[in-house]
Amino acid sequence: MLGRNIARKMARHGLAIAATALLGGLLSTALVRLAPGFDVDEAELDPHLNSESVRALRQARLDQHNIFRFSVRRTETWALHSRWANR
């Protein structure tokens, strides 16, 4: 009986930690995404580019407008290219 209570408490605290980390990650992604200048690429400031080229640059970044899709892609990229994935 005592072992079950400890296991339940540990599971509950583990889930609380995981939920806090997930929520913190989503909130930090939202803050970065909503920050001024996030949607601007330095290549857009190049005076040699015409309006069509600037439009193509902006079109290439459209997937970053959805915060959830952006965070999933960043997590996938991190997971695939991290040191942990290469072991």
DRENPALUM-340012 format. One record per residue: residue number from 1; residue in three letters; x, y negated, z negated of N, C-alpha, C in turn. Coordinates in steps of 0.02 Angstrom, whole numbers. Atoms other than C-alpha are relative to their C-alpha. Example, Ala and Ser with C-alpha at 12.3 -4.5 7.8 and 13.67 -1.06 7.14 Angstrom:
BEGIN
<site resi="1" resn="ALA" n_X="45" n_Y="59" n_Z="0" ca_X="615" ca_Y="225" ca_Z="-390" c_X="45" c_Y="-60" c_Z="0"/>
<site resi="2" resn="SER" n_X="-42" n_Y="59" n_Z="3" ca_X="684" ca_Y="53" ca_Z="-357" c_X="-39" c_Y="-55" c_Z="-37"/>
END
This chain:
BEGIN
<site resi="1" resn="MET" n_X="41" n_Y="60" n_Z="0" ca_X="0" ca_Y="0" ca_Z="0" c_X="43" c_Y="-63" c_Z="0"/>
<site resi="2" resn="LEU" n_X="-44" n_Y="58" n_Z="4" ca_X="138" ca_Y="-122" ca_Z="-46" c_X="39" c_Y="-9" c_Z="65"/>
<site resi="3" resn="GLY" n_X="-36" n_Y="3" n_Z="-63" ca_X="233" ca_Y="-79" ca_Z="113" c_X="-43" c_Y="-29" c_Z="56"/>
<site resi="4" resn="ARG" n_X="46" n_Y="28" n_Z="-51" ca_X="81" ca_Y="-120" ca_Z="220" c_X="-8" c_Y="-75" c_Z="-7"/>
<site resi="5" resn="ASN" n_X="8" n_Y="72" n_Z="12" ca_X="59" ca_Y="-290" ca_Z="139" c_X="62" c_Y="-38" c_Z="23"/>
<site resi="6" resn="ILE" n_X="-62" n_Y="33" n_Z="-21" ca_X="241" ca_Y="-334" ca_Z="170" c_X="4" c_Y="0" c_Z="76"/>
<site resi="7" resn="ALA" n_X="-2" n_Y="-4" n_Z="-73" ca_X="229" ca_Y="-274" ca_Z="350" c_X="-49" c_Y="-50" c_Z="31"/>
<site resi="8" resn="ARG" n_X="49" n_Y="48" n_Z="-26" ca_X="72" ca_Y="-378" ca_Z="378" c_X="25" c_Y="-71" c_Z="-7"/>
<site resi="9" resn="LYS" n_X="-26" n_Y="67" n_Z="11" ca_X="152" ca_Y="-532" ca_Z="302" c_X="56" c_Y="-16" c_Z="50"/>
<site resi="10" resn="MET" n_X="-55" n_Y="10" n_Z="-47" ca_X="306" ca_Y="-509" ca_Z="409" c_X="-26" c_Y="-10" c_Z="71"/>
<site resi="11" resn="ALA" n_X="29" n_Y="7" n_Z="-67" ca_X="201" ca_Y="-486" ca_Z="566" c_X="-34" c_Y="-67" c_Z="8"/>
<site resi="12" resn="ARG" n_X="35" n_Y="64" n_Z="-2" ca_X="96" ca_Y="-638" ca_Z="525" c_X="49" c_Y="-58" c_Z="6"/>
<site resi="13" resn="HIS" n_X="-50" n_Y="53" n_Z="-3" ca_X="249" ca_Y="-746" ca_Z="495" c_X="38" c_Y="2" c_Z="66"/>
<site resi="14" resn="GLY" n_X="-33" n_Y="-6" n_Z="-65" ca_X="332" ca_Y="-679" ca_Z="652" c_X="-43" c_Y="-29" c_Z="55"/>
<site resi="15" resn="LEU" n_X="45" n_Y="29" n_Z="-49" ca_X="179" ca_Y="-724" ca_Z="755" c_X="-5" c_Y="-76" c_Z="-7"/>
<site resi="16" resn="ALA" n_X="2" n_Y="72" n_Z="11" ca_X="173" ca_Y="-896" ca_Z="675" c_X="63" c_Y="-34" c_Z="28"/>
<site resi="17" resn="ILE" n_X="-63" n_Y="27" n_Z="-27" ca_X="356" ca_Y="-925" ca_Z="721" c_X="-2" c_Y="0" c_Z="76"/>
<site resi="18" resn="ALA" n_X="4" n_Y="-5" n_Z="-73" ca_X="327" ca_Y="-865" ca_Z="899" c_X="-48" c_Y="-52" c_Z="28"/>
<site resi="19" resn="ALA" n_X="49" n_Y="49" n_Z="-23" ca_X="172" ca_Y="-974" ca_Z="918" c_X="27" c_Y="-71" c_Z="-6"/>
<site resi="20" resn="THR" n_X="-30" n_Y="66" n_Z="9" ca_X="265" ca_Y="-1125" ca_Z="849" c_X="52" c_Y="-14" c_Z="54"/>
<site resi="21" resn="ALA" n_X="-51" n_Y="8" n_Z="-52" ca_X="409" ca_Y="-1097" ca_Z="970" c_X="-33" c_Y="-11" c_Z="69"/>
<site resi="22" resn="LEU" n_X="35" n_Y="7" n_Z="-64" ca_X="289" ca_Y="-1078" ca_Z="1117" c_X="-33" c_Y="-69" c_Z="5"/>
<site resi="23" resn="LEU" n_X="32" n_Y="65" n_Z="0" ca_X="190" ca_Y="-1233" ca_Z="1070" c_X="52" c_Y="-56" c_Z="5"/>
<site resi="24" resn="GLY" n_X="-53" n_Y="49" n_Z="-4" ca_X="351" ca_Y="-1331" ca_Z="1043" c_X="30" c_Y="-5" c_Z="70"/>
<site resi="25" resn="GLY" n_X="-25" n_Y="0" n_Z="-69" ca_X="414" ca_Y="-1279" ca_Z="1214" c_X="-47" c_Y="-34" c_Z="48"/>
<site resi="26" resn="LEU" n_X="50" n_Y="32" n_Z="-44" ca_X="252" ca_Y="-1330" ca_Z="1299" c_X="-3" c_Y="-76" c_Z="-12"/>
<site resi="27" resn="LEU" n_X="3" n_Y="71" n_Z="15" ca_X="248" ca_Y="-1497" ca_Z="1209" c_X="63" c_Y="-37" c_Z="25"/>
<site resi="28" resn="SER" n_X="-61" n_Y="33" n_Z="-24" ca_X="430" ca_Y="-1536" ca_Z="1249" c_X="1" c_Y="-3" c_Z="76"/>
<site resi="29" resn="THR" n_X="6" n_Y="2" n_Z="-73" ca_X="399" ca_Y="-1490" ca_Z="1431" c_X="-47" c_Y="-55" c_Z="22"/>
<site resi="30" resn="ALA" n_X="48" n_Y="53" n_Z="-17" ca_X="249" ca_Y="-1606" ca_Z="1434" c_X="32" c_Y="-68" c_Z="-10"/>
<site resi="31" resn="LEU" n_X="-33" n_Y="65" n_Z="11" ca_X="352" ca_Y="-1748" ca_Z="1359" c_X="50" c_Y="-16" c_Z="54"/>
<site resi="32" resn="VAL" n_X="-49" n_Y="11" n_Z="-53" ca_X="490" ca_Y="-1725" ca_Z="1486" c_X="-36" c_Y="-15" c_Z="65"/>
<site resi="33" resn="ARG" n_X="36" n_Y="9" n_Z="-63" ca_X="366" ca_Y="-1711" ca_Z="1629" c_X="-35" c_Y="-67" c_Z="4"/>
<site resi="34" resn="LEU" n_X="36" n_Y="63" n_Z="0" ca_X="270" ca_Y="-1866" ca_Z="1577" c_X="45" c_Y="-61" c_Z="-11"/>
<site resi="35" resn="ALA" n_X="-46" n_Y="55" n_Z="11" ca_X="426" ca_Y="-1971" ca_Z="1546" c_X="7" c_Y="-43" c_Z="63"/>
<site resi="36" resn="PRO" n_X="-8" n_Y="43" n_Z="-58" ca_X="452" ca_Y="-2122" ca_Z="1658" c_X="61" c_Y="21" c_Z="41"/>
<site resi="37" resn="GLY" n_X="-55" n_Y="-17" n_Z="-44" ca_X="560" ca_Y="-2081" ca_Z="1807" c_X="9" c_Y="74" c_Z="13"/>
<site resi="38" resn="PHE" n_X="-7" n_Y="-72" n_Z="-12" ca_X="534" ca_Y="-1893" ca_Z="1803" c_X="-11" c_Y="18" c_Z="73"/>
<site resi="39" resn="ASP" n_X="20" n_Y="-18" n_Z="-68" ca_X="457" ca_Y="-1891" ca_Z="1975" c_X="41" c_Y="-36" c_Z="53"/>
<site resi="40" resn="VAL" n_X="-41" n_Y="37" n_Z="-48" ca_X="591" ca_Y="-1999" ca_Z="2056" c_X="66" c_Y="37" c_Z="10"/>
<site resi="41" resn="ASP" n_X="-64" n_Y="-30" n_Z="-17" ca_X="739" ca_Y="-1923" ca_Z="2145" c_X="47" c_Y="-55" c_Z="22"/>
<site resi="42" resn="GLU" n_X="-48" n_Y="52" n_Z="-19" ca_X="896" ca_Y="-2025" ca_Z="2166" c_X="10" c_Y="-4" c_Z="76"/>
<site resi="43" resn="ALA" n_X="-5" n_Y="1" n_Z="-73" ca_X="897" ca_Y="-1976" ca_Z="2350" c_X="-52" c_Y="-48" c_Z="31"/>
<site resi="44" resn="GLU" n_X="50" n_Y="46" n_Z="-26" ca_X="740" ca_Y="-2083" ca_Z="2371" c_X="26" c_Y="-71" c_Z="5"/>
<site resi="45" resn="LEU" n_X="-28" n_Y="67" n_Z="0" ca_X="846" ca_Y="-2237" ca_Z="2338" c_X="49" c_Y="-11" c_Z="57"/>
<site resi="46" resn="ASP" n_X="-48" n_Y="5" n_Z="-56" ca_X="958" ca_Y="-2200" ca_Z="2488" c_X="-31" c_Y="-43" c_Z="55"/>
<site resi="47" resn="PRO" n_X="29" n_Y="44" n_Z="-51" ca_X="930" ca_Y="-2343" ca_Z="2611" c_X="2" c_Y="30" c_Z="71"/>
<site resi="48" resn="HIS" n_X="-5" n_Y="-31" n_Z="-66" ca_X="975" ca_Y="-2229" ca_Z="2757" c_X="-59" c_Y="46" c_Z="15"/>
<site resi="49" resn="LEU" n_X="58" n_Y="-45" n_Z="-11" ca_X="819" ca_Y="-2121" ca_Z="2732" c_X="-61" c_Y="-40" c_Z="22"/>
<site resi="50" resn="ASN" n_X="62" n_Y="33" n_Z="-21" ca_X="660" ca_Y="-2166" ca_Z="2822" c_X="-58" c_Y="25" c_Z="-43"/>
<site resi="51" resn="SER" n_X="57" n_Y="-17" n_Z="43" ca_X="487" ca_Y="-2152" ca_Z="2746" c_X="-21" c_Y="73" c_Z="7"/>
<site resi="52" resn="GLU" n_X="17" n_Y="-70" n_Z="-11" ca_X="460" ca_Y="-1980" ca_Z="2822" c_X="46" c_Y="46" c_Z="-42"/>
<site resi="53" resn="SER" n_X="-47" n_Y="-39" n_Z="40" ca_X="616" ca_Y="-1912" ca_Z="2736" c_X="-17" c_Y="-5" c_Z="-74"/>
<site resi="54" resn="VAL" n_X="20" n_Y="10" n_Z="70" ca_X="562" ca_Y="-1986" ca_Z="2569" c_X="-63" c_Y="40" c_Z="-14"/>
<site resi="55" resn="ARG" n_X="62" n_Y="-39" n_Z="8" ca_X="390" ca_Y="-1907" ca_Z="2592" c_X="16" c_Y="74" c_Z="-4"/>
<site resi="56" resn="ALA" n_X="-19" n_Y="-70" n_Z="2" ca_X="473" ca_Y="-1739" ca_Z="2626" c_X="33" c_Y="17" c_Z="-67"/>
<site resi="57" resn="LEU" n_X="-30" n_Y="-11" n_Z="66" ca_X="575" ca_Y="-1756" ca_Z="2466" c_X="-54" c_Y="6" c_Z="-54"/>
<site resi="58" resn="ARG" n_X="55" n_Y="-2" n_Z="50" ca_X="418" ca_Y="-1792" ca_Z="2366" c_X="-42" c_Y="63" c_Z="8"/>
<site resi="59" resn="GLN" n_X="39" n_Y="-61" n_Z="-13" ca_X="326" ca_Y="-1647" ca_Z="2448" c_X="35" c_Y="61" c_Z="-28"/>
<site resi="60" resn="ALA" n_X="-38" n_Y="-57" n_Z="25" ca_X="465" ca_Y="-1528" ca_Z="2397" c_X="-6" c_Y="7" c_Z="-76"/>
<site resi="61" resn="ARG" n_X="6" n_Y="-1" n_Z="72" ca_X="435" ca_Y="-1574" ca_Z="2214" c_X="-71" c_Y="4" c_Z="-25"/>
<site resi="62" resn="LEU" n_X="71" n_Y="-1" n_Z="20" ca_X="246" ca_Y="-1554" ca_Z="2211" c_X="-15" c_Y="53" c_Z="-53"/>
<site resi="63" resn="ASP" n_X="13" n_Y="-53" n_Z="49" ca_X="255" ca_Y="-1393" ca_Z="2109" c_X="16" c_Y="-22" c_Z="-71"/>
<site resi="64" resn="GLN" n_X="-18" n_Y="25" n_Z="66" ca_X="325" ca_Y="-1494" ca_Z="1964" c_X="-55" c_Y="-42" c_Z="-31"/>
<site resi="65" resn="HIS" n_X="53" n_Y="41" n_Z="27" ca_X="164" ca_Y="-1593" ca_Z="1943" c_X="-44" c_Y="38" c_Z="-49"/>
<site resi="66" resn="ASN" n_X="38" n_Y="-41" n_Z="47" ca_X="74" ca_Y="-1450" ca_Z="1856" c_X="46" c_Y="20" c_Z="-57"/>
<site resi="67" resn="ILE" n_X="-44" n_Y="-11" n_Z="58" ca_X="149" ca_Y="-1441" ca_Z="1681" c_X="7" c_Y="74" c_Z="-14"/>
<site resi="68" resn="PHE" n_X="-4" n_Y="-71" n_Z="16" ca_X="107" ca_Y="-1258" ca_Z="1654" c_X="41" c_Y="39" c_Z="52"/>
<site resi="69" resn="ARG" n_X="-39" n_Y="-32" n_Z="-53" ca_X="175" ca_Y="-1202" ca_Z="1823" c_X="74" c_Y="-20" c_Z="-5"/>
<site resi="70" resn="PHE" n_X="-68" n_Y="24" n_Z="9" ca_X="329" ca_Y="-1309" ca_Z="1793" c_X="35" c_Y="37" c_Z="-57"/>
<site resi="71" resn="SER" n_X="-32" n_Y="-33" n_Z="58" ca_X="361" ca_Y="-1231" ca_Z="1622" c_X="10" c_Y="74" c_Z="14"/>
<site resi="72" resn="VAL" n_X="-9" n_Y="-71" n_Z="-17" ca_X="335" ca_Y="-1054" ca_Z="1689" c_X="60" c_Y="9" c_Z="46"/>
<site resi="73" resn="ARG" n_X="-57" n_Y="-5" n_Z="-46" ca_X="458" ca_Y="-1084" ca_Z="1830" c_X="66" c_Y="-12" c_Z="-36"/>
<site resi="74" resn="ARG" n_X="-61" n_Y="15" n_Z="37" ca_X="587" ca_Y="-1160" ca_Z="1713" c_X="18" c_Y="59" c_Z="-46"/>
<site resi="75" resn="THR" n_X="-13" n_Y="-58" n_Z="43" ca_X="567" ca_Y="-1013" ca_Z="1593" c_X="26" c_Y="59" c_Z="41"/>
<site resi="76" resn="GLU" n_X="-24" n_Y="-54" n_Z="-44" ca_X="587" ca_Y="-889" ca_Z="1736" c_X="72" c_Y="-13" c_Z="21"/>
<site resi="77" resn="THR" n_X="-68" n_Y="17" n_Z="-20" ca_X="742" ca_Y="-980" ca_Z="1796" c_X="49" c_Y="10" c_Z="-57"/>
<site resi="78" resn="TRP" n_X="-43" n_Y="-8" n_Z="58" ca_X="814" ca_Y="-984" ca_Z="1621" c_X="11" c_Y="74" c_Z="-15"/>
<site resi="79" resn="ALA" n_X="-5" n_Y="-72" n_Z="16" ca_X="776" ca_Y="-799" ca_Z="1594" c_X="43" c_Y="37" c_Z="51"/>
<site resi="80" resn="LEU" n_X="-38" n_Y="-35" n_Z="-51" ca_X="851" ca_Y="-745" ca_Z="1759" c_X="74" c_Y="-19" c_Z="1"/>
<site resi="81" resn="HIS" n_X="-69" n_Y="24" n_Z="-5" ca_X="1009" ca_Y="-849" ca_Z="1745" c_X="35" c_Y="-9" c_Z="-67"/>
<site resi="82" resn="SER" n_X="-31" n_Y="7" n_Z="65" ca_X="1044" ca_Y="-843" ca_Z="1560" c_X="51" c_Y="56" c_Z="-12"/>
<site resi="83" resn="ARG" n_X="-50" n_Y="-51" n_Z="17" ca_X="1183" ca_Y="-745" ca_Z="1481" c_X="-33" c_Y="65" c_Z="-23"/>
<site resi="84" resn="TRP" n_X="34" n_Y="-59" n_Z="25" ca_X="1057" ca_Y="-627" ca_Z="1402" c_X="-24" c_Y="44" c_Z="57"/>
<site resi="85" resn="ALA" n_X="26" n_Y="-39" n_Z="-56" ca_X="986" ca_Y="-574" ca_Z="1570" c_X="56" c_Y="36" c_Z="38"/>
<site resi="86" resn="ASN" n_X="-56" n_Y="-28" n_Z="-37" ca_X="1159" ca_Y="-534" ca_Z="1639" c_X="36" c_Y="56" c_Z="-37"/>
<site resi="87" resn="ARG" n_X="-33" n_Y="-53" n_Z="39" ca_X="1202" ca_Y="-406" ca_Z="1506" c_X="-25" c_Y="68" c_Z="20"/>
END
